[in-house]
């Protein structure tokens, strides 16, 4: 009984950041999730970060990545390097070959870049008889050509649309992210300046970087870049958890950034959903129904967000952005880091002599003033995370080998 009760208890949130540090504080997790979202949109990454902070490829993108046309650029004994030159991005791939008993195994990996980091993601695997012509069969299965100029087809179009959508979202939200990054950076400079040894080490490096960036002629997204660099410095000096131990105010400082940005993202997602074509809405509804059939917990229905599609949705989104900025500019003045001002003494109401006229028999009621409230959006319902199942013909030796091949593999030679 106790075991069943323990299984029903909600799991503590955990999120792995760059470098392997595990965050358990909810506010820190939400802050670093936005760091990863910036990274995804800026670098047009096709994967997602799951509930544990691990980068994974959604199932719906794997088939287009397998079928999209690729040009062979390098061939070695057990590795093929190839790439797809799409409309908005050139995607790099590697195919790694193994031999197990009498069968050959070929694994397709996609390689992406986020700044100086290289992200290697397993896409798919091909298993067949290790005989003459096996490499050519793999090339055909993974759409690899020795020489090709035209990469356009339905699979390239699918990937291009995803990249275009990320570009649109990046352009829309970059103003909000940059403004809130500025507030966050200025708060952090003060926080680090008065902190302990770890804070002092970070402050020395970060303040120098801040002064250097201020001197640049092109300051586009300067504070967003500074916030990302600050995150890296925190990780290098011991991590977010150590910084919180030294100065617990850091958690509250993250809210200066996360609250308005998350609010804008929620509104933006809801407005995007309203402006989608009927076919897309039907597909989303079917996905939601399938998730409910599997036992997924769905939120209670709420009143719809009052906004129109198309141009009206864009206007509403722009207005939401302006409202958020004004709201948080005012809130910043009343921040916990500032001393609250004393309220002025209340004036006693002036007593008025009752009118001498005889009151009317009918009672006059004053209608209450109209109030306006904006429905908070519920965000996007995410589907369940699914592991990639690989066909192995039930051979225990091959199962172990394929499982190892599916894990993260260092492809550098």
N, C-alpha and C positions, 0 to 999 in steps of 0.2 A: 504493500500500500504506500509506504513511504517512498519507494522507488518511483511509483507512478506519479505521486505528487511532485517529486523532484523534476520529472520529465515535463510536467505541465507548467512549471514555473517559467516565466519569461527569461530568455537568455540575455545576459549582459551584452550591450553593444560593444563590438570590438572592430577596430579599423587599423590596418597595417599601412604605415606611411613609408615613404622612400627611405631605404636604409634598414628596414625591418622593425622599427619601433612600433609597438602596439598601443593604440589609444583606447581608453575605456570611458573617458569623460564625454558625455553627449555633446557639449558645446565645442570641445576640441575636434570631435569627429566631424560635426557640421562645418566647422571652419575649414578643415583640410579637404573635405569633399568639394568645396567650392574651388580650392586650389587645383584639384584634379579636373574639375569641369572647365576652368580657364585653360588648362593644359590641353584638354581634348579639343575644344573649339579652336584654339589658336593654331594647333598643329594638325587639325583635321584628322584626328585619330578615329579609326573605324570601330574600335572596341569600346567596352564599358567597364566601369569599376563596380564589382559586385558588393554584397553586404559586408564582406570582410576586407574590402579595399584591394582585392586582387583584380588585375586587368584580364578580362576575358573577351572573346569574340562572341557576339550574339549568334544564335543558330541561323537566323534568317540572312546573315551576311556571308556565311561560309560557302554556300553553293555558288553565289556570284563570284567569289574569290577563286573558287576552283575552276569555273568555266570561263572567266574573262581571259581574253587572248594575252599571251605572254611571249616576249622575244628573248631567246637564249642569248645571254651576254658572256657567259663563262662556263666552261665544262672541265671538271677535274675527275679524279678516279671515282670518288664516291659522293660528289656534290655537283649539282647544276645550279647556276645562278641565272635568274631571269627577271624581267620587269614588264610592267604594263604601263604604257604612256597614255594616261587618260586626259580628259579635258582640263581638269583642275589639279591633278596630282599624278606623279609617277610613283607607282607602288613597286617595291622590291620584294622578290621571293627567293627562297632557297629550297631545293629539293635534296634531302639527305637519303642515301641508299644504305641498306643493310642486307645481310644474307643470313637466313635462319634455316638450317638444314637444307632442304631442296627448294625453298621458297625465297623470293626476294621481297623486301619491304621498302617502300619509298614514302617518306613523310614530307608534306608540303608545309612550309613556314612562311609567314608574312613578316617583313621587317619594317618597322616604323621608327620615326625619330621624333623626340620631344626635347628640343634644345640639344644638349650634349648626350642625352640618354638614348640608347638603342633598345627598342621593345621588340622582342621576338615572340610571335604567337603561332601556336600549332593550328593548322587549318584542317587538313585531311590526310588520310593515309591510303596507300594502294598496296595490296598484297597479291602476288601472283607467282607463277612458276619461275624459278631463277634459271632461265634459259636464254638462248640467243634471241635478241629482239626485245628483252624485258624493258630496257631503257626507253626504246621507242614507244612501247605500250604505255609507259608512265607519262611520257611527253604528250601522247595523245589524250590520256585521261585528264591531265592537268592543263591542256590547251597550250602547250609550249611549241613555238615555231622557231625554226632556225633563222628565218628572215621574214619580217612582217612590218608593214608601215601603217595599215589601217586597223586600229584596235576597237573601232566602234561596233557595238552590238547591244542586245538587250541587257546583258550583264554589266557592260561598261556603263550603260545608261543608269542602271540601278545604283551603282556605286557613285556615279557623278551626282545623282540627285541627293544622296546622303551628304556628300561633301558640300553641295550648294546650300543645303539646309543648315549645316554647321556654320558656314560662312555668314549666312543671314542672321543666325542667333548671335554670333560673335559681334557683328556690326551693331545689332540692336542693343545689346546689353553692355557694350564696352564703356559707354559714358557712365552708367550707374556704377560699374565695377571700378572705374578709375577714380571717380569722386569719393566713393567709400574707402578705397585704398588709401587715398590721401589722408582722410580722417584717421584711419587706422595707423598709418606710418607715423603721423605726428604724435598720436597718443603713445605709440610704442617707444619713440625717442625719449619721451619724458619718463616712461616706466622703466626703461633700461638704464637711464642715466642715474636714477636713484636706487637701483637694485644692488644685489650682492655680487659675488665674484663672477658667476656665470653671466649675469646681466652686464657687468662691466666689460667682459671680454667681447660680448656680442656688440655692445654699444660702440666700442672703439672701432671695430671693423665697419659696422653699419653706418655710423655717422660720417665716416670718411667716404663711403660709397655714396651716401646721400649728397654730400657737398660736391662730389665729382659729377653726379648726375644733374645737379642744379645748373652746372656750367655748360651743359649740352645745348646746342642750338635747336635740334629737333627733340622736343620733350614728349612726343606722342606716347601715351600710355606709360609715362615715367613711373608713376606711383604704383601701378600694377606690377611693373618689372621689379621695383624695389620691394614690394610685399613678397613676391616670389623668392627673391634673393634672401630676404630676411628669414623666410621659412627654411631655406637651405642652411643658413648660418646657425639657426636654432638646432637643427638636426645634427650638424657637425659638432656643435659644442656640448652635446649631451642629450638633446631631444626635448620635446614639448613637455613630457611628464616631469623632467628635472626642472624645467623652467617654472612650472606651476608650483613645485615644492618650494622653490626659492622665492617666488613672488606669485601668490594666488590671484592677484589682481589681473593677471594675464588672461584668465578665462573671461572675465567681464569685458576686457578690452576687445576680445575677438568679436563680441556682439556688436560693436561699433560697425563692423564690416558685414557680418553674416545676416543680421536682422533685415536691413533694407534690401540687400541683394536677393535674399531668399523670397522676400515679399514680392519683388518685381518679377522674379522668375515664375512664381506661382501664378501671378496675374497674366503674364505673357503666355504661359502654357495653356491656360484656360481659354484665352482669346484665340490662340492658334487652333485649339480644338473646335471652337465654334465656327471658324472660317474654313474648316476642311470640307472637301466635297462629300456628297452623301455616301459614295462608295467607300471612302476611307472611314467614315463614321460607322458604317455597317460592319466593316472588318474589325474595328476596335470593339464594337459591341459584341461581336461573335467571340473575340478573344477573351473579353470579360466574362461571357457566359461559360466558356470552356474552363476558365480558371475557377469559377464558382462550382462547376460540376466536379472538379478535382478536390473540392473542400477548402479552397482558398478563402480567407476571411476578407470580405468586402466591406467598405465603409457604408454607413447608413446614408440613404439619399438625402441630399440637401437642395435648397432652392437654387435654381440655375443662376449663373452670373448674368446680370442684365447688360448685355452688349450685343451689337449687331456684327454680322460677318463683313468681310471685304474691307473697303476703305474705312467704314465706321469702326471696325475692330482695330485697325492701325491707329486711328485717332484716339480711341479709348486707351490703347497701349501707351501712346505718347503722353496722354494726360496722366495715366497712372505713374509713369516715370517722373513727370513734373511734381505730382502730388507727393511721391515718396521723398524726393529731394527736399522739398519744402518742409515736410514733416520732420525729417531727420536733421535738417539744419536747425530747426527750433528746438528739437529734443537735445541736441548737442549742447545748447546753452544751459540746459538743466541737468547736465551729466553728473554722475555720482562723483566725479573727480573734482567738481567745483563746489564751493560752499554755497548752500542754498540761501537765498536772501530772505530776510524776515518779512513776514506779511504785514502790510500796513494795518493800523487799528481800524476796526470796523466802525462806521458811523451809525449812530442811533437813528432810526427812522423818525422823521418829523411827524409828530402827531397832528392830524387835521381834525378840525371841529366837524362834527356830523352836519350834513346839509339840513337846512330847516324845512326843505320841501318834503312833502309826504311821499314815501317810497311807492314805486309802482307795484301793482299787484302781481304782474307777470315777472318771472325771474329771467334775467338776461345771462346767458352762458357764453363765455368767450372760447372759441375753438382753439385747441392747442396748436402751436406752431409746427409746421411740417418739418420732419427730420429726414435726412438722407443717409443711407448706410450702404457700403459697398460689400457685397458678399465675398468672403475670402475663398479662393479657389481651393479645391481639394488635391490638385496636382494630378500626375499621371499614375495610373495603377500599373505597377510593374509586374510582369509575368514571373513565374517561378524560375529560379536558376536551374538549368538542366546540365548534367554532365554529358560529355560526348561519349557515346557508346561505340565501341570498335569491334568489328567482326573478326573473330579469331579462330573459328572452327573448333573451339573447345579444347585446344591443345594447351595444357598447363604451361609448358615451356614458352610457347608463343605468347600466352597471356602475360607472363612476367615480362617478357621482352617488349611487348607492345606497350605495356603500362609504363615501362621506363622510357620508351621512345616518345610517349605522349607528354611526359613531364617537361619542364623547362630544360633546354639543352644548350650548352654553350657551343655555338656554331663557328666560333672564330678558330682559324686553323693556325 
